[in-house]
Amino acid sequence: MNFSFLPTLNLLPITAQLAEIDTAAYLPDDQARAAKAESERITLTQLADTCLANWQKLKRYIADAFSTEQQKPNLESAGSRYYEKAGNYNWDSLQGLLTAGQTYIAANLAALQANQNMPASFATTFANDKTAFDNLHQQFL
């Protein structure tokens, strides 16, 4: 019988495919690949909690610095509309909250510090924590 019509069997591609399978077997699994991002998210969440606590302090300083009637517009100017989503770790909302808060502090520093209401170091602490969050957020992305 003549089998000349059958193609010649070349084992080289099979060997190469087996080598690729072996290489793939040693790649990190999905848990190993996600570990870095998961760790960064934990750190980001912890920093977010610090920033949210800072904003709550700012809220108390506003309440002490302004009359009841003036608190609502001042809180809104300081970013209160972002707070709910920021509290649920919506990073864009947290950035909005922190930017509004920092801008508000700069614009109202004298009123907030009057009568020893807000410590002089708070503006720097707020700004430093915001910068740390912004940097870590960019790294996370």
DSSP file with accessible surface (Angstrom, degrees, kcal/mol):
  #  RESIDUE AA STRUCTURE BP1 BP2  ACC     N-H-->O    O-->H-N    N-H-->O    O-->H-N    TCO  KAPPA ALPHA  PHI   PSI    X-CA   Y-CA   Z-CA
    1    1 A M              0   0  206      0, 0.0     2,-0.6     0, 0.0     0, 0.0   0.000 360.0 360.0 360.0 142.6    0.0    0.0    0.0
    2    2 A N        +     0   0  123      1,-0.1     3,-0.3     2,-0.0     0, 0.0  -0.875 360.0 175.8-106.8 118.3    1.2    3.4   -0.8
    3    3 A F    >   +     0   0  121     -2,-0.6     3,-1.8     1,-0.2    -1,-0.1  -0.015  41.2 122.6-106.3  28.1    0.6    6.1    1.9
    4    4 A S  T 3   +     0   0   92      1,-0.3    -1,-0.2     4,-0.0     4,-0.1   0.721  63.2  68.5 -65.9 -17.2    2.3    8.9    0.0
    5    5 A F  T 3  S+     0   0  154     -3,-0.3    -1,-0.3     2,-0.1    -2,-0.1   0.682  81.9  91.0 -76.7 -15.4   -0.8   11.0    0.1
    6    6 A L  S <  S-     0   0   94     -3,-1.8     3,-0.1     1,-0.1    -3,-0.0  -0.607  85.6-112.4 -80.9 140.1   -0.4   11.4    3.9
    7    7 A P        -     0   0  117      0, 0.0     2,-0.3     0, 0.0    -1,-0.1  -0.343  35.8-100.1 -68.6 153.9    1.6   14.5    5.2
    8    8 A T        -     0   0  138      1,-0.1     2,-0.5    -4,-0.1    -4,-0.0  -0.539  38.1-118.0 -73.5 135.9    4.9   13.9    6.8
    9    9 A L        -     0   0  140     -2,-0.3     2,-0.6    -3,-0.1    -1,-0.1  -0.651  27.6-165.9 -80.9 121.3    4.6   14.1   10.6
   10   10 A N        -     0   0  103     -2,-0.5     4,-0.5     1,-0.1    -1,-0.0  -0.941   8.6-171.0-110.7 115.6    6.7   16.8   12.0
   11   11 A L     >  +     0   0  104     -2,-0.6     4,-2.4     1,-0.2     5,-0.2   0.611  68.4  86.6 -82.8 -10.5    7.2   16.6   15.8
   12   12 A L  H  > S+     0   0  122      1,-0.2     4,-2.5     2,-0.2     5,-0.2   0.937  88.3  48.1 -59.9 -48.2    8.9   20.0   16.2
   13   13 A P  H  > S+     0   0   64      0, 0.0     4,-2.4     0, 0.0    -1,-0.2   0.905 111.9  51.0 -61.5 -36.2    5.6   22.0   16.5
   14   14 A I  H  > S+     0   0   77     -4,-0.5     4,-2.5     2,-0.2    -2,-0.2   0.936 109.9  49.6 -65.9 -41.9    4.3   19.5   19.1
   15   15 A T  H  X S+     0   0   84     -4,-2.4     4,-2.1     1,-0.2    -1,-0.2   0.920 111.3  49.3 -62.2 -43.1    7.6   19.9   21.1
   16   16 A A  H  X S+     0   0   46     -4,-2.5     4,-2.1     2,-0.2    -1,-0.2   0.909 110.8  50.1 -63.7 -40.7    7.3   23.6   21.0
   17   17 A Q  H  X S+     0   0  113     -4,-2.4     4,-2.1    -5,-0.2    -2,-0.2   0.905 109.3  50.9 -66.2 -39.1    3.7   23.5   22.1
   18   18 A L  H  X S+     0   0   97     -4,-2.5     4,-2.3     1,-0.2    -1,-0.2   0.896 108.7  52.1 -65.1 -37.6    4.6   21.2   25.0
   19   19 A A  H  X S+     0   0   50     -4,-2.1     4,-2.5     2,-0.2    -2,-0.2   0.899 108.2  51.2 -64.4 -40.2    7.3   23.7   26.0
   20   20 A E  H  X S+     0   0  134     -4,-2.1     4,-2.6     2,-0.2    -2,-0.2   0.897 108.8  51.2 -63.2 -39.8    4.8   26.5   26.0
   21   21 A I  H  X S+     0   0  107     -4,-2.1     4,-1.9     2,-0.2    -2,-0.2   0.925 110.4  48.9 -62.9 -43.8    2.5   24.5   28.2
   22   22 A D  H  X S+     0   0  102     -4,-2.3     4,-0.8     2,-0.2    -2,-0.2   0.919 111.8  49.1 -61.8 -43.0    5.3   23.9   30.6
   23   23 A T  H >< S+     0   0   95     -4,-2.5     3,-1.0     1,-0.2     4,-0.3   0.931 110.3  50.8 -62.2 -44.2    6.2   27.6   30.6
   24   24 A A  H >< S+     0   0   54     -4,-2.6     3,-1.4     1,-0.3    -1,-0.2   0.844 100.5  63.8 -64.0 -32.1    2.6   28.6   31.3
   25   25 A A  H 3< S+     0   0   77     -4,-1.9    -1,-0.3     1,-0.3    -2,-0.2   0.796 102.9  49.5 -63.6 -25.9    2.4   26.2   34.2
   26   26 A Y  T << S+     0   0  203     -3,-1.0    -1,-0.3    -4,-0.8    -2,-0.2   0.425  85.7 108.6 -96.4   2.3    5.0   28.2   36.0
   27   27 A L  S <  S-     0   0  111     -3,-1.4    -3,-0.0    -4,-0.3     2,-0.0  -0.447  84.5 -92.0 -72.3 151.6    3.3   31.6   35.5
   28   28 A P        -     0   0   71      0, 0.0    -1,-0.1     0, 0.0    -2,-0.1  -0.361  43.6-122.3 -63.8 143.1    1.7   33.1   38.6
   29   29 A D     >  -     0   0   94      1,-0.1     4,-2.4    -3,-0.1     5,-0.2  -0.158  34.9 -88.8 -77.4 179.3   -1.9   32.2   39.1
   30   30 A D  H  > S+     0   0  109      1,-0.2     4,-1.9     2,-0.2     5,-0.1   0.863 127.3  52.8 -62.5 -34.0   -4.7   34.8   39.3
   31   31 A Q  H  > S+     0   0  112      2,-0.2     4,-1.1     1,-0.2    -1,-0.2   0.933 110.4  47.2 -67.0 -42.2   -4.3   35.2   43.1
   32   32 A A  H  > S+     0   0   54      1,-0.2     4,-0.5     2,-0.2     3,-0.3   0.894 113.1  48.9 -66.1 -39.1   -0.6   35.8   42.8
   33   33 A R  H  < S+     0   0  160     -4,-2.4     4,-0.5     1,-0.2     3,-0.3   0.849 114.1  46.2 -68.4 -32.2   -1.2   38.4   40.0
   34   34 A A  H  X S+     0   0   43     -4,-1.9     4,-2.7    -5,-0.2     5,-0.2   0.613  89.1  87.5 -86.4 -11.6   -3.9   40.1   42.0
   35   35 A A  H  X S+     0   0   46     -4,-1.1     4,-2.7    -3,-0.3     5,-0.2   0.895  87.7  48.9 -58.6 -44.1   -1.9   40.2   45.3
   36   36 A K  H  X S+     0   0  137     -4,-0.5     4,-2.6    -3,-0.3    -1,-0.2   0.946 114.3  44.7 -63.5 -47.5   -0.2   43.5   44.6
   37   37 A A  H  > S+     0   0   49     -4,-0.5     4,-2.4     2,-0.2    -2,-0.2   0.902 113.5  51.1 -64.0 -38.7   -3.4   45.3   43.6
   38   38 A E  H  X S+     0   0  104     -4,-2.7     4,-2.0     2,-0.2    -2,-0.2   0.923 111.0  47.9 -65.0 -42.2   -5.2   43.9   46.5
   39   39 A S  H  X S+     0   0   70     -4,-2.7     4,-2.2    -5,-0.2    -2,-0.2   0.918 111.9  49.6 -64.2 -43.7   -2.4   45.0   48.9
   40   40 A E  H  X S+     0   0   21     -4,-2.6     4,-2.8     1,-0.2    -1,-0.2   0.886 109.0  52.9 -63.7 -37.0   -2.5   48.5   47.3
   41   41 A R  H  X S+     0   0  109     -4,-2.4     4,-2.8     2,-0.2    -1,-0.2   0.899 107.0  51.9 -66.0 -38.1   -6.2   48.7   47.7
   42   42 A I  H  X S+     0   0   89     -4,-2.0     4,-2.3     2,-0.2    -2,-0.2   0.953 112.9  44.8 -61.8 -46.4   -6.0   47.9   51.4
   43   43 A T  H  X S+     0   0   62     -4,-2.2     4,-2.4     1,-0.2    -2,-0.2   0.915 113.3  51.0 -63.6 -41.5   -3.5   50.6   51.9
   44   44 A L  H  X S+     0   0    0     -4,-2.8     4,-2.6     1,-0.2    -2,-0.2   0.909 109.6  50.3 -62.8 -40.8   -5.6   53.0   49.8
   45   45 A T  H  X S+     0   0   20     -4,-2.8     4,-2.3     2,-0.2    -1,-0.2   0.910 109.9  50.2 -65.3 -40.9   -8.7   52.2   51.9
   46   46 A Q  H  X S+     0   0  116     -4,-2.3     4,-1.7     2,-0.2    -2,-0.2   0.922 112.6  46.5 -63.8 -42.4   -6.8   52.8   55.1
   47   47 A L  H  X S+     0   0   31     -4,-2.4     4,-2.4     1,-0.2    -2,-0.2   0.883 109.1  55.5 -67.2 -36.5   -5.6   56.2   53.8
   48   48 A A  H  X S+     0   0    0     -4,-2.6     4,-2.9     1,-0.2     5,-0.2   0.912 104.9  53.3 -61.2 -40.8   -9.1   57.0   52.6
   49   49 A D  H  X S+     0   0   73     -4,-2.3     4,-2.2     2,-0.2    -1,-0.2   0.908 108.7  49.6 -61.5 -39.9  -10.3   56.4   56.2
   50   50 A T  H  X S+     0   0   62     -4,-1.7     4,-2.2     2,-0.2    -2,-0.2   0.931 112.3  47.5 -63.1 -44.6   -7.8   58.9   57.5
   51   51 A C  H  X S+     0   0    0     -4,-2.4     4,-2.1     2,-0.2    -2,-0.2   0.889 110.8  51.0 -65.5 -39.7   -8.8   61.4   54.9
   52   52 A L  H  X S+     0   0   12     -4,-2.9     4,-2.1     2,-0.2    -1,-0.2   0.896 109.5  50.9 -65.0 -38.7  -12.5   60.9   55.7
   53   53 A A  H  X S+     0   0   49     -4,-2.2     4,-2.0    -5,-0.2    -2,-0.2   0.899 108.1  53.1 -64.6 -38.9  -11.8   61.4   59.4
   54   54 A N  H  X S+     0   0    8     -4,-2.2     4,-2.3     1,-0.2    -2,-0.2   0.913 108.0  50.1 -60.7 -42.3   -9.9   64.6   58.5
   55   55 A W  H  X S+     0   0    5     -4,-2.1     4,-2.5     1,-0.2    -1,-0.2   0.894 107.2  54.2 -66.7 -35.8  -13.0   65.9   56.6
   56   56 A Q  H  X S+     0   0   52     -4,-2.1     4,-1.9     2,-0.2    -1,-0.2   0.882 107.9  50.5 -64.2 -36.4  -15.2   65.0   59.6
   57   57 A K  H  X S+     0   0   82     -4,-2.0     4,-2.5     2,-0.2    -2,-0.2   0.929 109.0  51.5 -63.9 -43.4  -12.9   67.2   61.7
   58   58 A L  H  X S+     0   0    0     -4,-2.3     4,-2.6     1,-0.2    -2,-0.2   0.913 106.5  54.7 -59.0 -40.7  -13.2   70.0   59.2
   59   59 A K  H  X S+     0   0   87     -4,-2.5     4,-2.4     1,-0.2    -1,-0.2   0.909 108.6  47.9 -59.1 -42.9  -17.0   69.6   59.4
   60   60 A R  H  X S+     0   0  138     -4,-1.9     4,-2.1     2,-0.2    -1,-0.2   0.894 110.1  52.1 -66.6 -38.9  -16.8   70.1   63.2
   61   61 A Y  H  X S+     0   0   36     -4,-2.5     4,-1.8     2,-0.2    -2,-0.2   0.898 110.2  48.9 -64.1 -37.9  -14.5   73.1   62.8
   62   62 A I  H  X S+     0   0    0     -4,-2.6     4,-2.0     2,-0.2    -2,-0.2   0.925 109.3  52.3 -65.0 -43.8  -17.1   74.6   60.3
   63   63 A A  H  < S+     0   0   36     -4,-2.4    -2,-0.2     1,-0.2    -1,-0.2   0.877 114.2  43.3 -61.4 -35.9  -19.9   73.9   62.8
   64   64 A D  H  < S+     0   0  120     -4,-2.1    -1,-0.2     1,-0.2    -2,-0.2   0.787 115.6  48.1 -79.1 -27.6  -18.0   75.7   65.5
   65   65 A A  H  < S+     0   0   35     -4,-1.8     2,-0.3    -5,-0.2    -2,-0.2   0.736 111.3  47.1 -86.6 -23.1  -16.9   78.6   63.3
   66   66 A F  S  < S-     0   0   45     -4,-2.0     5,-0.1    -5,-0.1    -1,-0.0  -0.877  84.7-103.2-125.7 154.8  -20.2   79.5   61.7
   67   67 A S    >>  -     0   0   57     -2,-0.3     4,-1.1     1,-0.1     3,-0.8  -0.183  43.3-101.7 -66.3 162.6  -23.8   80.1   62.8
   68   68 A T  H >> S+     0   0  108      1,-0.3     4,-0.7     2,-0.2     3,-0.6   0.885 123.7  52.9 -54.4 -41.3  -26.4   77.3   62.2
   69   69 A E  H 34 S+     0   0  147      1,-0.2    -1,-0.3     2,-0.1     3,-0.2   0.815 111.2  46.4 -66.0 -31.2  -27.7   79.2   59.2
   70   70 A Q  H <> S+     0   0  100     -3,-0.8     4,-1.6     1,-0.2    -1,-0.2   0.577  92.9  80.5 -89.5  -8.6  -24.2   79.5   57.6
   71   71 A Q  H <X S+     0   0   48     -4,-1.1     4,-3.1    -3,-0.6     5,-0.3   0.921  85.7  55.8 -67.5 -44.9  -23.2   75.9   58.1
   72   72 A K  H  X S+     0   0  135     -4,-0.7     4,-2.5     1,-0.2     5,-0.2   0.949 110.8  42.0 -56.8 -53.8  -25.0   74.4   55.2
   73   73 A P  H  > S+     0   0   62      0, 0.0     4,-2.1     0, 0.0    -1,-0.2   0.883 116.6  50.2 -64.3 -31.8  -23.5   76.6   52.5
   74   74 A N  H  X S+     0   0   19     -4,-1.6     4,-1.8     2,-0.2    -2,-0.2   0.909 110.8  47.9 -71.0 -41.3  -20.1   76.3   54.1
   75   75 A L  H  <>S+     0   0   30     -4,-3.1     5,-2.2     2,-0.2     4,-0.3   0.904 112.1  50.2 -64.0 -40.6  -20.3   72.5   54.3
   76   76 A E  H ><5S+     0   0   91     -4,-2.5     3,-1.3    -5,-0.3     5,-0.3   0.909 109.5  51.0 -63.9 -39.5  -21.4   72.4   50.7
   77   77 A S  H 3<5S+     0   0   71     -4,-2.1    -1,-0.2     1,-0.3    -2,-0.2   0.845 106.3  55.9 -65.5 -31.1  -18.4   74.6   49.7
   78   78 A A  T 3<5S-     0   0    0     -4,-1.8    -1,-0.3    -5,-0.1    -2,-0.2   0.462 129.5 -94.4 -82.1  -1.2  -16.1   72.2   51.6
   79   79 A G  T X>5 +     0   0    1     -3,-1.3     3,-2.3    -4,-0.3     4,-0.5   0.645  70.0 150.7 105.5  17.5  -17.4   69.3   49.5
   80   80 A S  H >>< +     0   0   38     -5,-2.2     3,-1.3     1,-0.3     4,-0.5   0.806  68.7  66.7 -56.7 -28.4  -20.2   67.7   51.5
   81   81 A R  H 34 S+     0   0  191     -5,-0.3     4,-0.3     1,-0.3    -1,-0.3   0.741 101.1  50.1 -66.9 -19.3  -21.9   66.5   48.4
   82   82 A Y  H <> S+     0   0   64     -3,-2.3     4,-2.4     1,-0.1    -1,-0.3   0.630  88.5  87.2 -86.1 -16.3  -19.0   64.1   47.7
   83   83 A Y  H <X S+     0   0   67     -3,-1.3     4,-2.7    -4,-0.5     5,-0.2   0.874  81.9  52.2 -61.8 -45.0  -19.0   62.6   51.2
   84   84 A E  H  X S+     0   0  157     -4,-0.5     4,-0.6     1,-0.2    -1,-0.2   0.946 116.6  38.8 -59.3 -50.4  -21.5   59.8   50.8
   85   85 A K  H >4>S+     0   0  132     -4,-0.3     5,-1.7     1,-0.2     3,-0.9   0.891 114.8  54.5 -67.6 -37.2  -19.9   58.3   47.7
   86   86 A A  H ><5S+     0   0    0     -4,-2.4     3,-1.8     1,-0.3    -2,-0.2   0.893 102.8  57.6 -62.2 -37.1  -16.4   58.9   49.1
   87   87 A G  H 3<5S+     0   0   27     -4,-2.7    -1,-0.3     1,-0.3    -2,-0.2   0.702 102.2  55.1 -67.0 -18.3  -17.4   57.0   52.3
   88   88 A N  T <<5S-     0   0  121     -3,-0.9    -1,-0.3    -4,-0.6    -2,-0.2   0.092 126.3-102.2 -98.4  19.0  -18.1   54.0   50.0
   89   89 A Y  T < 5 +     0   0   66     -3,-1.8     2,-0.9     1,-0.2    -3,-0.2   0.840  63.8 159.5  62.6  39.2  -14.6   54.2   48.6
   90   90 A N     >< -     0   0   65     -5,-1.7     4,-2.3     1,-0.2    -1,-0.2  -0.841  28.8-157.3 -85.3 107.5  -15.4   55.9   45.3
   91   91 A W  H  > S+     0   0   31     -2,-0.9     4,-2.4     1,-0.2    -1,-0.2   0.850  86.6  51.9 -63.6 -36.7  -12.0   57.2   44.6
   92   92 A D  H  > S+     0   0  116      2,-0.2     4,-2.2     1,-0.2    -1,-0.2   0.911 111.3  48.1 -66.0 -40.2  -13.1   60.0   42.3
   93   93 A S  H  > S+     0   0   15      2,-0.2     4,-2.7     1,-0.2    -7,-0.2   0.888 110.1  52.2 -66.4 -37.7  -15.6   61.2   44.9
   94   94 A L  H  X S+     0   0    0     -4,-2.3     4,-2.7     2,-0.2     5,-0.2   0.922 108.6  50.4 -65.5 -40.0  -12.9   61.1   47.6
   95   95 A Q  H  X S+     0   0   46     -4,-2.4     4,-2.6     1,-0.2     5,-0.2   0.918 111.3  49.2 -61.8 -42.0  -10.6   63.2   45.4
   96   96 A G  H  X S+     0   0   15     -4,-2.2     4,-2.6     2,-0.2     5,-0.2   0.914 111.5  49.3 -61.7 -43.0  -13.4   65.7   44.9
   97   97 A L  H  X S+     0   0    0     -4,-2.7     4,-2.6     2,-0.2    -2,-0.2   0.931 113.9  45.1 -61.6 -46.6  -14.1   65.8   48.6
   98   98 A L  H  X S+     0   0    2     -4,-2.7     4,-2.7     2,-0.2     5,-0.2   0.892 113.3  49.2 -69.5 -38.7  -10.4   66.4   49.4
   99   99 A T  H  X S+     0   0   66     -4,-2.6     4,-2.5    -5,-0.2     5,-0.2   0.944 114.0  45.8 -64.9 -45.8   -9.9   69.0   46.7
  100  100 A A  H  X S+     0   0   21     -4,-2.6     4,-2.7    -5,-0.2    -2,-0.2   0.914 114.0  49.9 -63.1 -41.6  -13.0   70.9   47.8
  101  101 A G  H  X S+     0   0    0     -4,-2.6     4,-2.7    -5,-0.2    -2,-0.2   0.926 111.8  46.6 -63.5 -44.8  -11.9   70.6   51.5
  102  102 A Q  H  X S+     0   0   68     -4,-2.7     4,-2.2     2,-0.2    -2,-0.2   0.915 113.9  48.2 -65.1 -41.5   -8.4   71.8   50.8
  103  103 A T  H  X S+     0   0   92     -4,-2.5     4,-2.1    -5,-0.2    -2,-0.2   0.916 112.2  50.1 -63.4 -42.2   -9.7   74.7   48.7
  104  104 A Y  H  X S+     0   0    3     -4,-2.7     4,-1.8    -5,-0.2    -2,-0.2   0.920 109.0  50.9 -62.7 -46.2  -12.2   75.6   51.4
  105  105 A I  H  < S+     0   0    6     -4,-2.7     4,-0.5     1,-0.2     3,-0.3   0.935 110.8  49.3 -58.4 -45.6   -9.6   75.6   54.2
  106  106 A A  H >< S+     0   0   79     -4,-2.2     3,-0.5     1,-0.2    -1,-0.2   0.901 114.6  44.8 -61.4 -39.4   -7.3   77.9   52.2
  107  107 A A  H 3< S+     0   0   80     -4,-2.1    -1,-0.2     1,-0.2    -2,-0.2   0.733 125.2  31.4 -77.7 -22.4  -10.2   80.3   51.5
  108  108 A N  T 3X S+     0   0   40     -4,-1.8     4,-2.4    -3,-0.3     5,-0.2   0.060  76.7 124.5-125.0  24.6  -11.5   80.3   55.1
  109  109 A L  H <> S+     0   0   63     -3,-0.5     4,-2.3    -4,-0.5     5,-0.2   0.900  75.1  50.0 -56.5 -46.4   -8.4   79.8   57.2
  110  110 A A  H  > S+     0   0   84      1,-0.2     4,-1.2     2,-0.2    -1,-0.2   0.928 112.8  46.1 -61.8 -45.6   -8.8   82.9   59.4
  111  111 A A  H  4 S+     0   0   40      1,-0.2    -1,-0.2     2,-0.2    -2,-0.2   0.892 113.9  49.1 -65.5 -38.2  -12.5   82.1   60.2
  112  112 A L  H  < S+     0   0    0     -4,-2.4     6,-1.2     1,-0.2    -1,-0.2   0.848 114.7  44.0 -70.8 -33.0  -11.7   78.5   61.0
  113  113 A Q  H >< S+     0   0   64     -4,-2.3     3,-1.2    -5,-0.2     4,-0.3   0.596  86.3 117.6 -88.8  -9.2   -8.8   79.3   63.2
  114  114 A A  G >< S+     0   0   45     -4,-1.2     3,-1.5     1,-0.3     4,-0.2  -0.226  82.7  12.1 -58.9 144.8  -10.5   82.1   65.1
  115  115 A N  G 3  S-     0   0  165      1,-0.3    -1,-0.3     2,-0.1    -4,-0.0   0.806 129.3 -72.4  57.6  30.7  -11.0   81.6   68.8
  116  116 A Q  G <  S+     0   0  190     -3,-1.2    -1,-0.3     2,-0.1    -2,-0.2   0.832  95.2 141.9  54.8  36.0   -8.6   78.6   68.6
  117  117 A N    <   +     0   0   32     -3,-1.5    -4,-0.2    -4,-0.3    -2,-0.1   0.972  64.8  28.1 -69.8 -57.7  -11.2   76.6   66.8
  118  118 A M  S    S-     0   0    3     -6,-1.2    -1,-0.2    -4,-0.2    -2,-0.1  -0.915  90.9-115.6-109.9 129.9   -9.1   74.8   64.3
  119  119 A P    >   -     0   0   62      0, 0.0     3,-1.5     0, 0.0     4,-0.5  -0.311  21.4-123.9 -61.7 146.1   -5.4   74.0   65.1
  120  120 A A  T >> S+     0   0   74      1,-0.3     3,-0.5     2,-0.2     4,-0.5   0.826 110.1  58.0 -60.7 -29.6   -2.9   75.7   62.9
  121  121 A S  H 3> S+     0   0   77      1,-0.2     4,-2.4     2,-0.1    -1,-0.3   0.654  85.2  81.5 -76.9 -13.5   -1.4   72.3   62.0
  122  122 A F  H <> S+     0   0    9     -3,-1.5     4,-3.1     1,-0.2     5,-0.2   0.895  86.2  54.7 -63.5 -41.3   -4.7   70.9   60.6
  123  123 A A  H <> S+     0   0   27     -3,-0.5     4,-2.3    -4,-0.5    -1,-0.2   0.918 111.9  45.1 -59.2 -41.1   -4.4   72.6   57.2
  124  124 A T  H  X S+     0   0   82     -4,-0.5     4,-3.0     2,-0.2     5,-0.2   0.912 112.9  50.0 -68.9 -43.7   -1.0   71.0   56.7
  125  125 A T  H  X S+     0   0   58     -4,-2.4     4,-2.5     2,-0.2     5,-0.3   0.933 111.9  48.5 -59.6 -46.1   -2.2   67.6   57.9
  126  126 A F  H  X S+     0   0    2     -4,-3.1     4,-2.2     1,-0.2    -2,-0.2   0.941 114.2  46.1 -59.2 -47.4   -5.2   67.8   55.6
  127  127 A A  H  X S+     0   0   20     -4,-2.3     4,-2.6    -5,-0.2    -2,-0.2   0.906 112.6  49.7 -65.3 -42.5   -3.0   68.7   52.6
  128  128 A N  H  X S+     0   0   97     -4,-3.0     4,-2.5     2,-0.2    -1,-0.2   0.910 112.3  46.9 -64.5 -43.0   -0.4   66.1   53.4
  129  129 A D  H  X S+     0   0   35     -4,-2.5     4,-2.5    -5,-0.2    -1,-0.2   0.889 111.7  51.8 -67.2 -36.1   -2.9   63.3   53.7
  130  130 A K  H  X S+     0   0   22     -4,-2.2     4,-2.9    -5,-0.3    -2,-0.2   0.943 110.7  47.9 -63.2 -45.4   -4.6   64.5   50.4
  131  131 A T  H  X S+     0   0   69     -4,-2.6     4,-2.6     2,-0.2     5,-0.2   0.916 111.1  50.6 -62.0 -43.0   -1.3   64.4   48.6
  132  132 A A  H  X S+     0   0   42     -4,-2.5     4,-2.4     1,-0.2     5,-0.2   0.918 112.5  47.1 -61.5 -42.7   -0.5   60.9   50.0
  133  133 A F  H  X S+     0   0    0     -4,-2.5     4,-3.0     2,-0.2     5,-0.2   0.941 111.2  50.7 -63.5 -47.5   -3.9   59.7   48.8
  134  134 A D  H  X S+     0   0   33     -4,-2.9     4,-2.2     1,-0.2    -2,-0.2   0.921 112.8  46.5 -58.0 -44.2   -3.5   61.3   45.4
  135  135 A N  H  X S+     0   0  105     -4,-2.6     4,-2.1     2,-0.2    -1,-0.2   0.927 115.0  45.1 -65.5 -45.2   -0.1   59.7   44.9
  136  136 A L  H  X S+     0   0   24     -4,-2.4     4,-2.7    -5,-0.2    -2,-0.2   0.888 110.8  54.8 -67.5 -36.3   -1.2   56.3   46.1
  137  137 A H  H  X S+     0   0    4     -4,-3.0     4,-2.4    -5,-0.2    -1,-0.2   0.923 108.4  48.5 -62.3 -43.4   -4.4   56.5   43.9
  138  138 A Q  H  < S+     0   0  120     -4,-2.2    -1,-0.2    -5,-0.2    -2,-0.2   0.916 112.0  49.3 -64.2 -38.3   -2.3   57.2   40.8
  139  139 A Q  H  < S+     0   0  118     -4,-2.1    -2,-0.2     1,-0.2    -1,-0.2   0.909 110.0  52.0 -64.6 -40.5   -0.1   54.2   41.7
  140  140 A F  H  <        0   0   58     -4,-2.7    -2,-0.2     1,-0.2    -1,-0.2   0.900 360.0 360.0 -63.6 -40.9   -3.1   52.1   42.2
  141  141 A L     <        0   0  135     -4,-2.4    -1,-0.2    -5,-0.2    -2,-0.2   0.850 360.0 360.0 -66.6 360.0   -4.5   53.0   38.8
